[in-house]
Amino acid sequence: MGKLQLNTDKIKMEMERLGMKKINLARKLGLTPAMVTYIFRSKPITFADRLSKIFGFDAKDLIK
């Protein structure tokens, strides 16, 4: 079994559906845009809970 990662494809699809840019996501998370870029590149699962609250998903749905 591979390493657990954040499902950034699902997050990107939801951002697109909502018309949200990375800068908007950064503001909602209280992070810098550079940190959001890091999240999308490194896919750490530690942010799944915070992201799930923004998009209304279960945190488990954001981990693959």
Buried (B, 14 or more C-beta within 10 A) or exposed (E): EEEEBBBBEBBEEBBEEEEBEBEBBBBBBEBEBEEBEBBEEEBEBEBBEBBBEBBEBEBEEBBE
